[in-house]
């Protein structure tokens, strides 16, 4: 009698999974590449629409200096990694540092050198794209490793449709670089805490060094996240009344941390091209710091200066940059929030900025997923489940005391973590059991809302505000959140379309207005009402600018603008009959609003 062979159901399922796995991997890879490619295309499409933002020349000039001369003295306030990345393209195209003046003027001169402004600007901005792609890969990898493939794809979808992320990915500045490198350092730290090894220690040190080379804020962000994650891990261990010994033993942990610190120091030193310099050579700001310690005269003062002149230090630009950053933080920066202007900011600036600069759909997913992840982590005694939530909370909390409140971009590294949280939240919502179709319906609506908000923001991604901000976001935030000097190209087009023959301008930014085809213009003088066509940046209108009184142009608030050019420049037409004083001759020199 012939019998048929019966294959167990579990074996059949494993066989089907093995057959389907290659195809699933291919499909997932295609979707991931498609999401990344769409994000890159959207970023690149803004290059010829937005002129240089205020900080882009200040990123380019020091990067060119380090490549060309091997020095880093023009502006060491930010470390060199991102600046070198944006300088590589222009340098290879033949641009060199030549002129005099401050860092913004020298950077702008480089952009204009070959009379191919938009081409050279695009080359600089392309230097940021690798960091954007690295951030995408890390969001994917972290989410996939901890929560699965589907949440990982959702996290990437959310990350690549966050307008402010796309906006800063299109700028030749430091913010996307630190976003990518910081998330990499956090992931390396989690892997080291999970199972210590010499290889993981070296990776952690290198990743942390790259994050610090991207922006000095990493010196605060990384310890804050590390302490928060260790604290959550310790709390869960106490809850289960079992203190797990460090993986690999305390001996390996001690040596591993030493190796990580060594790798960190070598990475930072390499970023400054293994430079050495006598302690007292460099920016004059080093001398006041020493005078503060030993006095301005006397034998101790003379001895300190003699010793400091003889002692050489590695990576001097690193220490000069730290001194400049500390000075900037101590002095504060003119900031704007809810119609108020302050020098030292507000403790609630970054919570407000996140609430109005993040798509509401993502915010809702974050709230839901944060409770889910923390609860699951608590129940399962697994500290790594809630790691993105804990790290994101640490980043936000450590920014609250900041005295420099000039944009959500200073907290941009929180967005990969928020995207991971949101991806997990969307996947969990999808699987709500009752009623059957409630979860998928909610997820589809939220993702549709996210995509609609993201695509409607084009090309003004970094100037995006959600529905909480209403029709007048300039009443809440300005500076690099709305007006970063990016709309001169569009101003030129608007003036030409209206056949305007003369205009008065109050511009906040680093662009040289003489190279954008503007009609004859004169600079608007503070506190001098005038008539005719007037174009004014919102930052000038609301704050006066860095070096001017806040109410310098407040008289314009009494008039209705003809239109808003782009997102940041108001265009007025004021006739003699409107009651303004006759126009007076004004200086033709451009006062630039440099940070």
C-alpha positions as CSV (number, residue, x, y, z in Angstrom):
1,X,0.0,0.0,0.0
2,X,1.4,3.4,-1.0
3,X,1.4,6.1,1.6
4,X,2.0,9.9,1.2
5,X,4.8,11.6,3.1
6,X,3.4,14.0,5.7
7,X,5.5,17.1,6.4
8,X,5.0,18.7,9.8
9,X,3.3,22.1,9.7
10,X,6.2,23.8,11.6
11,X,8.7,22.4,9.1
12,X,6.6,23.7,6.2
13,X,6.5,27.2,7.7
14,X,10.2,27.3,8.1
15,X,10.7,26.2,4.5
16,X,8.3,28.9,3.3
17,X,10.1,31.5,5.4
18,X,13.5,30.4,3.9
19,X,12.1,30.7,0.4
20,X,10.4,34.1,1.1
21,X,13.3,35.6,3.1
22,X,15.5,36.5,0.1
23,X,12.5,38.1,-1.7
24,X,11.5,40.0,1.5
25,X,15.0,41.3,2.0
26,X,15.1,42.5,-1.6
27,X,11.7,44.2,-1.2
28,X,12.7,45.8,2.1
29,X,16.0,47.0,0.5
30,X,14.1,48.5,-2.4
31,X,11.6,50.3,-0.2
32,X,14.4,51.6,2.0
33,X,16.4,52.9,-1.0
34,X,13.2,54.4,-2.5
35,X,12.5,56.4,0.8
36,X,16.1,57.6,1.0
37,X,16.2,58.5,-2.7
38,X,12.9,60.5,-2.5
39,X,14.3,62.3,0.5
40,X,17.5,63.2,-1.3
41,X,15.7,64.4,-4.4
42,X,13.5,66.6,-2.2
43,X,16.5,68.1,-0.5
44,X,18.5,68.7,-3.8
45,X,15.4,70.3,-5.4
46,X,15.8,73.3,-3.0
47,X,19.4,74.1,-3.9
48,X,18.5,76.6,-6.7
49,X,15.5,78.1,-4.9
50,X,17.1,79.2,-1.6
51,X,20.2,81.3,-1.6
52,X,22.8,80.9,1.1
53,X,21.5,81.0,4.7
54,X,23.4,83.0,7.3
55,X,25.7,80.3,8.5
56,X,26.7,78.6,5.3
57,X,29.6,80.9,4.4
58,X,30.8,80.5,8.0
59,X,30.9,76.7,7.5
60,X,32.6,76.9,4.1
61,X,35.5,79.2,4.8
62,X,37.0,77.4,7.8
63,X,36.7,74.1,5.9
64,X,38.6,75.5,2.9
65,X,41.2,76.9,5.3
66,X,41.8,73.5,7.0
67,X,42.1,71.7,3.6
68,X,44.1,74.5,1.9
69,X,46.4,75.7,4.7
70,X,46.2,73.1,7.4
71,X,45.2,75.7,9.9
72,X,41.9,76.3,11.7
73,X,42.0,79.8,13.1
74,X,39.4,81.8,11.1
75,X,36.4,80.6,13.2
76,X,37.1,77.7,15.5
77,X,33.7,78.1,17.3
78,X,32.6,74.9,15.6
79,X,34.7,71.7,15.1
80,X,35.8,70.9,11.6
81,X,34.2,67.6,10.4
82,X,31.0,69.0,8.8
83,X,32.9,72.1,7.6
84,X,35.5,70.0,5.8
85,X,32.7,67.9,4.3
86,X,31.0,71.0,2.8
87,X,34.3,72.4,1.6
88,X,35.5,69.4,-0.3
89,X,33.3,70.0,-3.4
90,X,34.1,73.7,-3.8
91,X,37.8,73.0,-3.1
92,X,37.9,70.3,-5.8
93,X,36.3,72.7,-8.2
94,X,39.2,75.1,-7.7
95,X,37.9,77.5,-5.1
96,X,40.4,78.8,-2.6
97,X,40.5,81.1,0.4
98,X,41.9,84.5,-0.6
99,X,40.2,87.5,0.9
100,X,40.2,89.4,4.1
101,X,37.3,90.2,6.5
102,X,35.3,88.1,8.8
103,X,34.3,84.5,8.2
104,X,31.0,85.3,6.6
105,X,32.6,87.7,4.1
106,X,35.3,85.2,3.2
107,X,32.9,82.4,2.7
108,X,30.6,84.5,0.6
109,X,33.6,85.6,-1.5
110,X,34.3,81.9,-2.2
111,X,30.8,81.3,-3.4
112,X,31.0,84.3,-5.8
113,X,34.6,83.7,-7.0
114,X,33.9,81.9,-10.4
115,X,30.6,83.7,-11.1
116,X,28.8,80.4,-10.7
117,X,27.1,81.1,-7.4
118,X,24.4,78.5,-7.4
119,X,26.8,75.8,-8.7
120,X,29.3,76.4,-5.9
121,X,26.6,76.7,-3.3
122,X,25.2,73.4,-4.5
123,X,28.6,71.7,-4.3
124,X,28.9,72.8,-0.7
125,X,25.4,71.6,0.2
126,X,26.1,68.3,-1.3
127,X,28.7,67.7,1.3
128,X,25.9,67.3,3.9
129,X,24.0,64.6,2.0
130,X,26.2,61.7,3.2
131,X,25.3,62.6,6.8
132,X,21.6,62.6,5.9
133,X,22.0,59.1,4.3
134,X,24.0,57.9,7.4
135,X,21.2,59.1,9.7
136,X,18.6,57.2,7.6
137,X,20.6,54.0,7.7
138,X,21.1,54.3,11.5
139,X,17.4,55.0,12.1
140,X,16.7,51.9,10.0
141,X,19.3,49.7,11.8
142,X,18.5,50.7,15.3
143,X,14.7,50.2,14.8
144,X,15.1,46.9,12.9
145,X,17.5,45.5,15.5
146,X,15.2,46.2,18.4
147,X,11.7,46.3,17.1
148,X,11.6,44.6,13.7
149,X,11.6,45.4,10.0
150,X,8.1,46.9,9.6
151,X,8.6,49.5,12.5
152,X,12.0,50.2,10.9
153,X,10.5,51.1,7.5
154,X,7.9,53.2,9.2
155,X,10.6,55.0,11.2
156,X,12.5,55.8,8.0
157,X,9.3,57.0,6.4
158,X,8.7,59.4,9.3
159,X,12.3,60.6,9.5
160,X,12.6,61.3,5.7
161,X,9.3,63.3,5.8
162,X,10.1,65.6,8.8
163,X,10.3,69.0,7.1
164,X,12.9,70.5,9.4
165,X,15.2,67.5,8.9
166,X,14.9,67.9,5.1
167,X,15.4,71.6,5.4
168,X,18.7,71.3,7.3
169,X,19.8,68.4,5.1
170,X,19.8,71.0,2.3
171,X,22.1,73.5,4.2
172,X,25.9,73.5,4.2
173,X,26.0,73.7,8.0
174,X,26.8,71.5,11.0
175,X,23.3,70.4,12.1
176,X,22.7,67.3,10.0
177,X,26.3,66.1,10.6
178,X,25.8,66.1,14.4
179,X,22.4,64.5,14.0
180,X,23.9,61.5,12.2
181,X,27.1,61.2,14.3
182,X,25.3,61.6,17.6
183,X,22.8,58.9,16.8
184,X,25.7,56.6,15.8
185,X,27.5,57.3,19.1
186,X,24.3,56.5,21.1
187,X,23.8,53.3,19.2
188,X,27.5,52.3,19.8
189,X,27.1,53.1,23.5
190,X,24.1,50.9,23.8
191,X,25.9,48.0,22.2
192,X,28.8,48.5,24.5
193,X,26.5,48.5,27.6
194,X,24.8,45.4,26.2
195,X,28.0,43.4,25.9
196,X,31.4,45.1,26.5
197,X,34.3,44.1,24.2
198,X,37.4,45.8,23.0
199,X,36.0,46.2,19.5
200,X,32.8,47.8,20.7
201,X,34.8,50.1,23.0
202,X,36.9,51.3,20.0
203,X,33.8,51.8,18.0
204,X,32.2,53.8,20.8
205,X,35.2,56.0,21.2
206,X,35.5,56.6,17.5
207,X,31.8,57.3,17.1
208,X,31.8,59.7,20.1
209,X,34.8,61.5,18.7
210,X,33.1,62.0,15.3
211,X,30.0,63.4,17.1
212,X,32.2,65.9,19.0
213,X,34.0,66.8,15.7
214,X,30.6,67.6,14.2
215,X,29.5,70.0,16.9
216,X,30.6,70.9,20.5
217,X,27.0,70.3,21.8
218,X,27.8,66.6,21.7
219,X,30.0,67.2,24.7
220,X,26.8,67.9,26.6
221,X,24.4,65.6,24.7
222,X,26.5,62.4,25.0
223,X,27.0,62.5,28.7
224,X,23.4,63.5,29.3
225,X,22.1,60.5,27.3
226,X,24.7,58.2,28.9
227,X,23.7,59.1,32.4
228,X,20.0,58.8,31.6
229,X,20.4,55.4,30.0
230,X,22.6,54.1,32.9
231,X,20.1,55.5,35.4
232,X,17.1,53.7,33.7
233,X,19.2,50.5,33.6
234,X,20.0,50.8,37.3
235,X,16.4,51.5,38.2
236,X,15.2,48.4,36.4
237,X,17.9,46.2,38.0
238,X,16.9,47.4,41.4
239,X,13.2,46.8,40.6
240,X,13.9,43.1,39.9
241,X,16.3,43.0,43.0
242,X,19.1,41.7,40.9
243,X,22.2,43.8,40.0
244,X,23.6,42.3,36.8
245,X,27.4,42.2,36.7
246,X,28.9,44.2,33.8
247,X,29.2,42.0,30.7
248,X,32.7,40.8,30.3
249,X,33.6,41.5,33.9
250,X,34.8,44.7,35.6
251,X,38.3,44.2,34.2
252,X,37.1,44.3,30.6
253,X,34.8,47.2,31.4
254,X,37.7,49.3,32.8
255,X,40.0,48.5,30.0
256,X,37.2,48.9,27.5
257,X,36.4,52.4,28.7
258,X,40.1,53.3,28.7
259,X,40.3,52.2,25.1
260,X,37.1,54.1,24.2
261,X,38.6,57.3,25.7
262,X,41.9,56.8,23.8
263,X,40.0,56.2,20.5
264,X,37.9,59.4,21.2
265,X,41.0,61.5,21.8
266,X,42.8,60.2,18.7
267,X,39.7,60.8,16.6
268,X,39.4,64.4,17.7
269,X,43.1,65.0,17.2
270,X,42.9,63.5,13.7
271,X,40.0,65.8,12.9
272,X,42.4,68.7,13.6
273,X,45.1,67.1,11.4
274,X,47.2,66.1,14.4
275,X,48.1,69.7,15.0
276,X,50.3,71.0,17.8
277,X,50.6,74.6,18.9
278,X,52.0,76.6,21.8
279,X,49.3,77.3,24.3
280,X,49.3,81.1,23.9
281,X,49.4,81.1,20.1
282,X,46.0,81.5,18.5
283,X,42.9,83.6,19.2
284,X,43.3,86.5,21.6
285,X,40.4,85.1,23.7
286,X,42.9,82.6,25.3
287,X,44.7,85.5,27.0
288,X,41.7,86.9,28.9
289,X,41.0,83.4,30.2
290,X,44.6,83.1,31.5
291,X,44.5,86.6,32.9
292,X,41.3,85.7,34.8
293,X,43.2,82.8,36.5
294,X,46.5,84.5,37.3
295,X,45.8,88.2,37.1
296,X,46.9,90.8,34.5
297,X,50.3,91.5,36.1
298,X,52.8,90.2,38.7
299,X,55.3,87.4,39.0
300,X,52.6,84.7,38.8
301,X,51.2,86.3,35.6
302,X,54.7,86.5,34.0
303,X,55.5,82.9,35.0
304,X,52.1,81.6,33.6
305,X,52.7,83.4,30.3
306,X,56.2,82.1,30.0
307,X,55.1,78.5,30.7
308,X,52.1,78.7,28.4
309,X,54.3,80.0,25.6
310,X,56.6,77.1,26.0
311,X,54.0,74.3,26.3
312,X,52.5,72.9,23.2
313,X,49.1,71.3,23.1
314,X,47.5,68.9,20.6
315,X,44.5,70.0,18.6
316,X,44.7,73.7,19.7
317,X,41.7,74.5,17.5
318,X,39.6,72.2,19.7
319,X,40.4,74.2,22.9
320,X,40.1,77.6,21.1
321,X,36.7,76.5,19.9
322,X,35.6,75.4,23.4
323,X,36.7,78.8,24.7
324,X,34.7,80.6,22.0
325,X,31.6,78.4,22.7
326,X,31.8,79.1,26.4
327,X,32.1,82.9,25.7
328,X,29.1,82.7,23.4
329,X,27.0,80.9,26.0
330,X,28.1,83.3,28.7
331,X,27.1,86.4,26.6
332,X,23.9,84.9,25.3
333,X,22.4,85.7,21.9
334,X,19.5,87.9,20.9
335,X,16.5,85.5,20.8
336,X,12.9,85.8,19.9
337,X,9.9,83.9,21.3
338,X,6.2,84.9,21.4
339,X,7.0,88.5,20.5
340,X,9.6,88.9,23.2
341,X,13.3,89.5,22.7
342,X,15.9,88.4,25.2
343,X,19.6,87.9,25.3
344,X,19.7,84.8,27.5
345,X,16.6,83.0,26.2
346,X,13.8,81.1,28.0
347,X,13.8,77.7,29.7
348,X,10.7,76.7,27.7
349,X,12.1,77.7,24.3
350,X,13.0,74.2,23.0
351,X,9.7,72.5,24.2
352,X,7.8,75.2,22.4
353,X,10.0,74.9,19.3
354,X,9.5,71.2,19.1
355,X,5.8,71.5,19.6
356,X,5.3,73.9,16.6
357,X,8.1,72.6,14.3
358,X,7.3,68.9,14.4
359,X,4.3,67.5,12.4
360,X,1.4,66.9,14.7
361,X,0.9,63.4,13.4
362,X,4.4,62.5,14.5
363,X,3.8,64.2,17.9
364,X,0.7,62.0,18.4
365,X,2.6,58.8,17.5
366,X,5.4,59.8,19.9
367,X,3.1,60.4,22.8
368,X,1.4,57.0,22.3
369,X,4.6,55.1,21.7
370,X,6.5,56.7,24.6
371,X,4.0,55.3,27.1
372,X,4.0,52.0,25.3
373,X,7.8,51.6,25.3
374,X,8.4,52.8,28.8
375,X,5.6,50.5,30.1
376,X,7.0,47.5,28.1
377,X,10.5,48.2,29.3
378,X,9.3,48.3,32.9
379,X,7.3,45.1,32.7
380,X,10.0,43.2,30.8
381,X,12.9,44.7,32.8
382,X,14.6,45.5,29.5
383,X,16.2,48.9,29.6
384,X,17.0,48.9,25.9
385,X,13.4,48.8,24.9
386,X,12.9,52.3,26.1
387,X,16.3,53.6,25.1
388,X,15.1,56.0,22.4
389,X,12.5,57.6,24.8
390,X,15.1,58.0,27.6
391,X,17.7,59.4,25.3
392,X,15.2,61.8,23.6
393,X,14.0,63.1,27.0
394,X,17.6,63.6,28.1
395,X,18.4,65.7,25.0
396,X,15.4,67.9,25.6
397,X,16.0,68.4,29.3
398,X,19.7,69.2,28.8
399,X,18.8,71.9,26.3
400,X,16.3,73.7,28.7
401,X,19.1,75.7,30.5
402,X,20.6,76.9,27.2
403,X,21.1,80.6,26.9
404,X,21.4,80.4,23.1
405,X,17.8,80.1,21.8
406,X,18.1,80.7,18.0
407,X,16.5,77.6,16.5
408,X,15.2,74.1,16.9
409,X,18.2,73.1,14.8
410,X,20.3,73.1,18.0
411,X,18.1,70.2,19.0
412,X,18.0,68.5,15.6
413,X,19.7,65.3,16.9
414,X,16.5,64.4,18.7
415,X,14.6,63.8,15.5
416,X,16.1,60.3,14.6
417,X,15.0,59.2,18.1
418,X,11.6,60.7,17.7
419,X,11.3,58.9,14.3
420,X,12.2,55.6,15.9
421,X,9.6,56.1,18.6
422,X,7.0,57.1,16.0
423,X,7.7,54.1,13.8
424,X,7.2,51.7,16.8
425,X,4.0,53.6,17.7
426,X,2.6,53.3,14.2
427,X,3.2,49.6,14.1
428,X,1.6,49.1,17.5
429,X,-1.4,51.2,16.6
430,X,-1.9,49.1,13.5
431,X,-2.3,46.0,15.6
432,X,-5.0,47.3,17.9
433,X,-7.4,44.3,18.2
434,X,-10.8,45.9,18.8
435,X,-12.5,47.2,16.8
436,X,-10.8,45.3,13.9
437,X,-10.1,48.2,11.5
438,X,-9.6,51.0,14.1
439,X,-5.8,50.6,14.3
440,X,-5.1,50.6,10.5
441,X,-7.4,53.5,9.9
442,X,-5.7,55.6,12.5
443,X,-2.3,54.8,11.2
444,X,-3.3,55.5,7.6
445,X,-4.8,58.9,8.6
446,X,-1.7,59.9,10.6
447,X,0.8,58.9,7.9
448,X,-1.3,60.7,5.3
449,X,-1.3,63.8,7.5
450,X,2.4,63.5,7.9
451,X,3.0,63.2,4.2
452,X,0.6,66.0,3.3
453,X,2.3,68.4,5.8
454,X,5.7,67.4,4.5
455,X,5.0,67.8,0.8
456,X,3.1,71.1,1.3
457,X,6.2,72.5,3.0
458,X,8.3,72.3,-0.2
459,X,10.7,74.1,-0.7
460,X,10.6,75.9,2.7
461,X,11.3,72.8,4.8
462,X,13.3,74.4,7.6
463,X,10.8,77.2,7.8
464,X,7.9,74.7,8.3
465,X,5.5,75.2,11.2
466,X,2.6,72.8,12.0
467,X,-1.0,73.8,12.5
468,X,-0.4,74.8,16.2
469,X,1.4,77.9,14.9
470,X,-1.5,79.2,13.0
471,X,-1.2,81.6,10.1
472,X,1.4,83.8,11.7
473,X,4.3,81.7,12.9
474,X,6.5,84.8,13.1
475,X,4.6,85.6,16.3
476,X,6.2,82.5,17.9
477,X,9.6,81.9,16.4
478,X,11.8,83.6,13.8
479,X,15.6,83.3,13.4
480,X,16.8,80.1,11.8
481,X,13.3,78.6,12.3
482,X,11.7,81.0,9.8
483,X,14.1,83.7,8.6
484,X,17.7,82.6,7.9
485,X,18.3,85.0,5.0
486,X,17.2,82.4,2.4
487,X,14.8,84.3,0.2
488,X,16.9,86.9,-1.7
489,X,16.6,84.9,-5.0
490,X,12.8,84.9,-4.7
491,X,12.8,88.6,-3.7
492,X,14.7,89.5,-6.9
493,X,12.1,87.6,-8.9
494,X,9.2,89.2,-7.1
495,X,10.6,92.7,-7.7
496,X,11.1,92.0,-11.4
497,X,7.6,90.6,-11.8
498,X,6.2,93.8,-10.3
499,X,8.5,96.0,-12.4
500,X,9.7,97.8,-9.3
501,X,12.5,100.2,-10.2
502,X,13.7,101.1,-6.7
503,X,13.4,99.5,-3.3
504,X,14.5,100.1,0.3
505,X,15.8,96.9,2.0
506,X,16.5,95.8,5.6
507,X,17.9,92.3,5.1
508,X,19.0,89.8,7.7
509,X,21.5,87.4,6.3
510,X,25.0,86.9,4.9
511,X,24.2,87.1,1.1
512,X,25.8,89.9,-0.9
513,X,22.7,91.7,-2.3
514,X,24.7,93.2,-5.2
515,X,24.9,89.8,-7.0
516,X,21.2,88.9,-7.2
517,X,19.9,91.1,-10.0
518,X,18.0,93.4,-7.6
519,X,16.9,96.9,-8.9
520,X,18.6,99.9,-7.4
521,X,18.2,99.7,-3.7
522,X,19.1,101.6,-0.6
523,X,19.4,100.3,3.0
524,X,16.5,101.0,5.3
525,X,17.7,103.2,8.2
526,X,16.6,102.3,11.7
527,X,13.9,104.5,13.2
528,X,13.5,106.4,9.9
529,X,10.0,105.9,8.3
530,X,10.2,106.1,4.5
531,X,7.9,105.7,1.5
532,X,8.0,103.7,-1.7
533,X,8.7,100.0,-2.0
534,X,10.2,98.4,1.1
535,X,11.5,94.8,1.6
536,X,12.3,93.7,5.1
537,X,13.4,90.4,6.6
538,X,11.1,89.3,9.4
539,X,14.1,89.0,11.7
540,X,14.9,92.7,11.2
541,X,11.2,93.7,11.6
542,X,10.7,91.8,14.8
543,X,14.1,92.0,16.5
544,X,16.1,94.7,14.7
545,X,18.9,92.3,14.2
546,X,21.9,91.5,16.3
547,X,23.4,94.9,16.6
548,X,20.3,97.1,16.4
549,X,17.6,98.0,18.9
550,X,14.6,95.8,18.9
551,X,12.2,98.5,17.7
552,X,14.4,99.8,14.9
553,X,11.8,99.0,12.2
554,X,8.7,98.7,14.4
555,X,7.0,101.6,12.6
556,X,6.3,99.2,9.7
557,X,4.0,97.2,11.8
558,X,1.3,99.8,11.3
559,X,1.1,99.0,7.6
560,X,-0.3,96.0,5.7
561,X,2.4,94.2,3.5
562,X,1.6,93.7,-0.2
563,X,2.9,90.2,0.1
564,X,5.3,87.9,1.8
565,X,8.2,86.8,-0.4
566,X,9.0,83.1,0.3
567,X,8.6,82.7,4.0
568,X,10.9,85.4,5.4
569,X,10.6,88.8,3.6
570,X,7.7,91.2,3.7
571,X,7.2,93.5,0.8
572,X,5.5,96.8,1.5
573,X,4.4,99.8,-0.6
574,X,4.0,103.0,1.4
575,X,2.7,106.1,-0.4
576,X,3.2,109.7,0.7
577,X,-0.5,109.9,1.5
578,X,-0.1,107.1,4.1
579,X,1.5,109.5,6.5
580,X,5.1,108.4,6.4
581,X,7.9,110.9,6.4
582,X,9.6,111.5,3.1
583,X,12.4,109.1,2.2
584,X,15.8,110.3,3.3
585,X,19.2,109.3,1.9
586,X,20.5,106.2,3.6
587,X,23.8,104.4,3.8
588,X,24.4,101.9,1.0
589,X,26.6,99.7,3.1
590,X,25.0,96.4,4.1
591,X,24.9,95.6,7.8
592,X,24.8,91.8,8.0
593,X,23.1,89.9,10.8
594,X,25.8,87.5,11.7
595,X,25.5,85.2,14.7
